Amino acid sequence: MGALERSMVQHPVNLLYLAAAVRQAGHEAEAWDFEVEEFSEALLKRRVRDFRPDLVGVTGLTANVKVGARILEMIKEASPKTFVAMGGPHPTAIPEKTMNEFPVLDAVIRGEGEITWTELAGRLEQGSGPAGVLGLAWREGDRVVLEPPRPLIGKLDELPLPARDLIDHSLYKGAASPGLDAALQRSTEIFTSRGCPERCIFCAAKVTFGKTVRFRSPGHVFAEIDECMDKWGYRHFTIEDDTFTYRPNRLAEICRGLKERGVTWDCDTRVNVVTRDMMFMLADSGCKKVAFGVESGSPRMLEKMKKGITVEQVKDAFKWSHQAGLITTAFFIIGGHPDETREDVEMSVKLMKEIDPDLMAAAIAVPFPGTEYEKIMKERGLVFGEQWEKYTHIHSVPCWRTEHFSPQEMADLQIELFRRFFLRPHFILKTLKKALSPHGMRYYFRSGLQILQYLFVEKRN
């Protein structure tokens, strides 16, 4: 993990949902976050022997799946009878393959985990096996048993609030959202909905949370916000929904509640589901920043990626955001479809300069398991192997290529786009104006050093 990522580690809210669910069912639970906690093999094994867990799970993101499996091996070495499982998008997409690749796994949790995890914990406590638990893949001798998928959770309000009391809040020192200074406000993350109905070929979120958007009620959201304010003093909230601005009436009610509480917040959304009045409403209710997935400035690429937006909608969304005084982030993708050409990339550069976001991220598209992008890339023979640790948007040379760019050319192109954005005189002058305060100087100096290290120092393998 690079310095930039370490400075904005998020609270493990998804794990805390799981912990809250099993605890509500009467089980004891702990949450260990080794992104911020001290880690060594000896320390891990000592914690396992002290806690003596019957069930342990790790989150399986594709890039860290090997690390997660190794941690489970250490746990098994310390406590051979502990049942170990992996959840998350990677094992959800390829459960049998994951089980076969990592023999340490007793099971894989597919899809949303709260109900499956709780039912599994109950079975183990009673001394019965995992057979029949929906949403589970488990090992029976030399074969993997795939249970039927578990239906998505229809009423999110029925879930308990994340068990934030299980983490050491003092270890999370950065802001989870770039462009916001953690020294000004303590921040945490919340989810007010799950699922995404859009068709983007590169997105793996649908693998876990499905294509139907399910919403928490405003009252349930406010209960979590109030708890975070009262118990831990949080005054800024990063709303982690894939698209926060669906359902304008619900959005207006949440905005009113946020304004009444006097908190600040930020969110992600799509350029085709915002209006000028909406952006001013967000700003009036305490929103400081909004991030949009732009992906490309090429209409041809947007269509091939099934993004469902137009370049004109991009321009309007950023214009309205600037007018409302919001900090903006634009996400772009390199190789979002294997047919991308240099001409398409130049159209993206032109658009990013025209919309003038405060921050820009250029990610290399990754053929995550279960995505349409993976299917297209493999059908064309463009993936060279499944080196899972390389399945990351940044910091690595891919083990795949596109029709027009080699792996190294994609990595070089990523750096080029960052340099063409962040090293512009216009961007530097605009940022210097923001830095003309004690807090601003400290934040932007630190952020600037991290960006320069990434652009000119860091090596990629």
C-alpha positions in Angstrom: 0.0 0.0 0.0 1.4 3.4 -1.0 1.6 6.5 1.3 -1.4 8.0 -0.4 -3.6 5.0 0.4 -2.3 4.8 3.9 -3.3 8.4 4.5 -7.0 7.7 3.7 -7.8 4.2 5.0 -11.5 3.8 5.5 -13.3 2.2 8.4 -14.1 -1.4 7.5 -17.9 -0.7 7.5 -18.8 -3.9 5.6 -17.0 -6.1 8.2 -18.6 -4.1 11.0 -22.0 -4.9 9.5 -21.2 -8.6 9.6 -20.0 -8.3 13.2 -23.1 -6.5 14.2 -25.3 -9.1 12.6 -23.7 -12.1 14.4 -23.5 -10.2 17.6 -27.3 -9.4 17.4 -27.8 -13.2 17.1 -26.0 -13.7 20.4 -22.4 -14.5 19.3 -19.3 -12.8 20.4 -17.4 -10.9 17.7 -14.2 -9.1 17.0 -13.0 -7.1 14.0 -9.3 -6.9 13.1 -8.2 -4.4 10.5 -4.6 -5.0 9.6 -4.5 -1.9 7.3 -4.2 0.1 10.5 -3.4 -2.3 13.3 0.0 -3.7 14.0 0.6 -7.0 12.2 3.0 -9.9 12.4 2.6 -13.6 12.1 3.4 -14.1 15.8 1.0 -11.3 16.9 -1.8 -12.7 14.7 -1.4 -16.2 16.1 -1.3 -14.9 19.7 -4.6 -13.0 19.1 -6.1 -16.2 17.7 -5.1 -18.3 20.7 -6.4 -15.6 23.1 -9.8 -15.2 21.4 -10.2 -18.9 20.3 -12.6 -18.1 17.5 -14.9 -20.8 16.1 -15.3 -18.9 12.8 -13.0 -16.4 11.0 -13.5 -14.7 7.7 -11.5 -12.3 5.6 -12.5 -10.0 2.8 -11.5 -11.2 -0.6 -10.7 -8.4 -3.1 -9.0 -9.7 -6.1 -5.7 -7.9 -5.6 -5.4 -9.1 -2.0 -6.9 -12.6 -2.2 -3.6 -14.3 -1.9 -2.7 -12.2 1.2 -6.1 -13.0 2.7 -5.6 -16.8 2.1 -2.2 -16.6 3.7 -3.7 -14.9 6.8 -6.2 -17.7 7.1 -3.4 -20.3 6.8 -1.7 -18.6 9.8 -5.0 -18.8 11.7 -5.4 -22.5 10.9 -1.8 -23.1 12.1 -2.6 -21.5 15.4 -6.1 -23.0 15.7 -6.7 -26.0 13.4 -10.3 -26.4 14.4 -11.3 -22.8 13.5 -13.6 -22.8 10.5 -12.2 -20.2 8.0 -14.1 -18.5 5.2 -13.7 -15.8 2.6 -16.2 -13.3 1.3 -16.3 -10.4 -1.0 -16.5 -9.8 -4.8 -13.6 -12.2 -5.8 -14.8 -15.4 -4.2 -18.4 -14.5 -5.0 -17.6 -14.3 -8.7 -15.6 -17.6 -8.8 -16.4 -19.6 -5.7 -15.3 -23.0 -6.9 -12.1 -21.7 -8.4 -11.3 -19.8 -5.2 -11.9 -22.9 -3.1 -9.7 -25.0 -5.3 -6.9 -22.4 -5.5 -6.8 -22.0 -1.7 -7.2 -25.3 0.0 -7.1 -23.6 3.4 -10.7 -22.3 2.8 -13.5 -24.2 4.5 -16.1 -22.1 2.8 -16.8 -19.1 0.7 -19.6 -16.6 1.4 -21.2 -15.5 -1.9 -22.9 -12.2 -2.2 -24.2 -10.2 0.8 -22.9 -11.8 3.9 -24.9 -10.7 7.0 -27.6 -13.5 6.9 -25.3 -16.2 5.5 -22.6 -15.4 8.0 -25.0 -15.4 11.0 -26.6 -18.7 9.9 -23.2 -20.3 9.5 -22.1 -19.1 12.9 -25.3 -20.6 14.4 -24.7 -23.9 12.7 -21.1 -24.1 14.0 -22.1 -23.3 17.5 -24.7 -26.1 17.4 -22.1 -28.5 16.2 -23.8 -29.1 12.8 -22.2 -28.6 9.4 -22.7 -25.9 6.7 -24.9 -28.0 4.4 -28.0 -26.2 3.3 -26.8 -22.7 4.2 -27.9 -20.5 1.2 -25.2 -18.4 -0.4 -22.4 -20.7 0.8 -19.8 -22.7 -1.1 -18.2 -25.3 1.2 -15.7 -28.2 1.1 -16.9 -31.8 1.4 -13.8 -34.0 1.1 -12.3 -33.4 -2.3 -15.3 -31.6 -3.8 -16.8 -28.1 -3.5 -20.5 -28.0 -2.7 -22.3 -24.9 -4.1 -25.5 -24.1 -2.2 -28.2 -22.1 -4.0 -27.6 -18.3 -4.0 -29.2 -16.4 -1.1 -31.8 -13.7 -2.2 -30.6 -10.2 -1.7 -31.6 -8.5 1.5 -34.8 -6.7 0.7 -35.2 -4.5 3.7 -31.9 -2.9 4.7 -33.5 -1.2 7.7 -33.7 -4.7 9.3 -29.9 -4.8 9.5 -28.3 -3.6 12.8 -26.0 -0.6 12.6 -22.3 -1.3 11.9 -20.5 -2.3 15.1 -18.1 0.6 15.2 -17.3 0.0 18.8 -15.1 -2.9 17.7 -12.5 -0.7 16.0 -9.9 1.7 17.5 -11.0 5.0 16.0 -7.7 6.7 16.9 -5.9 4.5 14.3 -7.9 6.1 11.3 -6.1 9.4 11.0 -6.7 10.4 7.4 -9.7 11.5 5.4 -11.3 8.7 3.4 -12.0 11.1 0.6 -9.1 12.9 -1.2 -9.5 16.7 -1.3 -10.9 16.9 2.3 -8.6 17.6 5.2 -9.0 15.2 8.1 -7.5 17.8 10.4 -10.6 19.9 10.1 -13.3 17.3 10.7 -13.4 13.7 11.9 -14.9 11.6 9.2 -16.4 8.2 8.8 -18.2 6.3 5.9 -21.8 5.3 5.6 -23.9 3.3 3.0 -27.4 4.5 2.5 -28.2 2.0 -0.3 -26.9 -1.1 -2.0 -26.8 -2.2 -5.6 -26.6 -0.5 -9.0 -28.9 -0.9 -12.0 -26.3 0.5 -14.6 -24.6 -1.7 -17.2 -21.0 -0.5 -17.1 -18.9 -3.5 -18.4 -16.0 -2.9 -16.0 -17.8 -2.7 -12.7 -17.6 -5.6 -10.1 -19.9 -4.0 -7.6 -22.9 -5.8 -9.1 -21.3 -9.2 -8.4 -21.8 -8.8 -4.7 -24.7 -6.3 -4.3 -26.8 -7.0 -7.4 -28.4 -4.9 -10.1 -31.3 -3.7 -8.1 -30.9 -0.6 -5.9 -32.2 -1.1 -2.3 -32.5 1.9 -0.1 -32.3 2.4 3.6 -35.0 4.8 4.9 -33.8 8.3 5.9 -34.7 7.6 9.5 -32.4 4.5 9.6 -29.6 6.6 8.0 -30.1 9.3 10.6 -29.9 6.8 13.4 -26.4 5.8 12.2 -25.4 9.4 11.8 -26.6 10.4 15.2 -24.8 7.4 16.8 -21.6 8.4 15.0 -21.9 12.0 16.2 -22.9 11.2 19.8 -20.5 8.3 20.5 -17.4 9.1 18.4 -17.7 12.8 17.6 -17.8 12.4 13.8 -18.8 15.5 11.9 -18.1 14.6 8.3 -19.6 11.6 6.5 -18.5 10.1 3.2 -21.5 8.5 1.6 -20.3 5.4 -0.1 -23.3 4.6 -2.3 -22.4 3.8 -5.9 -25.0 6.5 -6.9 -26.3 8.6 -4.0 -28.7 10.9 -6.0 -31.2 8.3 -7.1 -34.8 9.0 -5.8 -34.9 12.8 -5.6 -37.6 12.9 -2.9 -35.6 10.6 -0.6 -32.4 12.6 -1.4 -34.2 15.9 -0.4 -35.3 14.4 2.9 -31.8 13.2 3.7 -30.3 16.5 2.8 -32.7 18.3 5.2 -31.7 16.0 8.0 -28.0 16.5 7.3 -28.5 20.3 7.3 -30.4 20.1 10.6 -27.5 18.2 12.1 -24.9 20.8 10.9 -22.6 18.1 9.5 -20.5 18.1 6.3 -20.4 15.3 3.8 -19.4 14.1 0.4 -20.7 11.5 -2.1 -20.4 9.8 -5.5 -23.0 9.9 -8.2 -23.6 9.9 -11.9 -23.7 12.9 -14.3 -27.0 11.7 -15.8 -28.9 11.8 -12.5 -28.2 15.3 -11.3 -29.6 18.7 -12.0 -28.5 22.3 -11.3 -31.0 22.7 -8.5 -29.9 19.4 -7.0 -26.2 20.4 -6.8 -27.2 23.7 -5.0 -29.3 21.6 -2.6 -26.4 19.4 -1.9 -24.1 22.3 -1.2 -26.7 24.0 1.0 -27.1 20.9 3.2 -23.4 20.6 3.9 -22.0 18.7 1.0 -18.4 19.7 0.3 -17.5 17.4 -2.5 -19.0 15.3 -5.2 -17.3 12.7 -7.4 -18.4 11.6 -10.8 -17.5 8.6 -12.9 -16.6 10.2 -16.3 -14.5 7.3 -17.6 -13.8 8.8 -21.0 -14.2 11.9 -23.2 -14.8 9.7 -26.2 -18.5 9.1 -27.1 -17.5 6.0 -28.9 -15.8 4.6 -25.7 -18.7 5.6 -23.5 -21.0 3.6 -25.7 -18.7 0.6 -25.8 -18.3 0.7 -22.0 -22.2 0.8 -21.7 -21.7 3.8 -19.4 -25.1 5.3 -20.2 -24.0 8.9 -20.2 -23.0 11.6 -22.7 -20.2 14.1 -22.9 -22.7 16.9 -22.6 -24.1 15.5 -19.4 -20.5 15.4 -18.1 -20.0 19.1 -18.9 -23.3 20.1 -17.4 -22.7 18.2 -14.1 -19.3 19.8 -13.6 -20.5 23.2 -14.5 -23.4 23.0 -12.0 -21.1 21.6 -9.3 -18.6 24.5 -9.8 -21.4 27.0 -9.7 -22.6 25.5 -6.4 -19.1 25.7 -4.9 -18.5 22.0 -4.6 -15.1 20.3 -4.7 -15.2 17.9 -7.7 -13.5 14.7 -8.6 -13.5 13.1 -12.1 -12.8 9.4 -12.5 -11.4 8.4 -15.8 -10.5 4.9 -17.1 -7.6 3.8 -19.3 -8.5 0.8 -21.4 -12.2 0.7 -20.4 -12.8 -1.2 -23.6 -10.0 -3.1 -25.5 -10.7 -1.0 -28.6 -9.6 2.3 -27.1 -7.1 4.2 -29.2 -4.7 7.1 -28.7 -7.3 9.4 -30.3 -9.9 8.3 -27.6 -7.4 9.0 -24.9 -6.7 12.5 -26.2 -10.5 13.2 -26.2 -10.4 12.3 -22.5 -7.5 14.7 -21.8 -9.4 17.4 -23.7 -12.5 16.8 -21.6 -10.7 16.7 -18.3 -9.2 20.1 -19.0 -12.6 21.5 -20.1 -14.5 20.4 -17.0 -11.6 21.4 -14.8 -12.2 19.1 -11.8 -10.4 19.9 -8.5 -9.2 16.3 -8.5 -8.8 13.6 -11.1 -8.1 9.9 -10.9 -7.1 7.8 -14.0 -7.5 4.1 -13.3 -6.4 1.2 -15.5 -9.4 -0.9 -16.2 -9.1 -4.3 -14.6 -10.8 -7.5 -15.9 -12.2 -8.4 -12.5 -13.8 -11.9 -12.3 -17.5 -11.9 -13.0 -17.5 -8.7 -15.1 -18.5 -8.3 -18.8 -15.1 -6.7 -19.3 -13.3 -9.8 -18.2 -15.4 -11.9 -20.6 -14.6 -9.6 -23.5 -10.9 -9.5 -22.7 -10.6 -13.3 -22.3 -12.5 -13.9 -25.5 -10.0 -11.8 -27.4 -7.0 -13.5 -25.7 -5.8 -10.2 -24.1 -5.3 -11.6 -20.5 -1.9 -13.2 -20.0 -2.5 -14.9 -16.7 -4.2 -14.6 -13.4 -1.6 -12.9 -11.3 -4.2 -11.6 -8.8 -1.9 -9.2 -7.1 -1.7 -7.2 -10.4 -5.5 -6.8 -10.5 -5.3 -3.3 -9.2 -6.1 0.1 -10.8 -2.8 1.7 -9.8 0.8 0.9 -8.7 1.3 -2.0 -11.1 2.0 -3.0 -14.7 -1.0 -5.2 -15.7 -0.9 -8.8 -16.8 -3.3 -7.9 -19.7 -3.2 -5.6 -22.7 -5.7 -4.0 -25.0 -5.8 -4.0 -28.8 -3.7 -0.9 -29.1 -1.7 -0.7 -25.8 0.7 -3.1 -24.2 0.7 -3.6 -20.4 3.7 -1.2 -20.0 2.1 1.3 -22.4 -1.1 1.4 -20.2 1.0 1.9 -17.1 3.0 4.7 -18.8 -0.2 6.2 -20.2 -1.6 6.4 -16.6 1.4 8.4 -15.4 1.2 10.6 -18.5 -2.5 11.5 -17.8 -1.7 12.3 -14.2 1.2 14.5 -15.2 -0.8 16.3 -17.9 -3.5 17.1 -15.3 -1.7 17.8 -12.0 1.4 19.6 -13.5 -0.7 22.1 -15.5 0.1 25.7 -14.4 -3.7 26.3 -14.1 -4.1 23.4 -11.6 -1.0 24.5 -9.6 -2.2 28.1 -9.3 -5.7 27.0 -8.4 -4.4 24.7 -5.7 -2.0 27.3 -4.3 -5.0 29.6 -3.7 -6.7 26.9 -1.7 -3.5 26.4 0.4 -3.4 30.0 1.7 -4.4 29.0 5.2 -2.5 27.2 8.0 -4.6 24.0 7.5 -4.5 24.4 3.8 -0.7 24.7 3.6 -0.2 21.5 5.7 -2.8 19.5 3.8 -1.8 20.5 0.3 1.9 20.3 1.0 1.5 16.7 2.2 -0.8 15.8 -0.7 1.5 17.4 -3.2 4.5 15.4 -2.0 2.5 12.2 -2.2 1.4 12.9 -5.8 5.0 13.8 -6.8 6.3 10.6 -5.2 3.8 8.6 -7.3 4.6 10.5 -10.5 8.4 10.5 -10.3 9.7 8.1 -7.7 7.5 5.0 -7.2 8.5 1.9 -9.2 5.9 -0.4 -10.8 6.3 -4.1 -11.3 
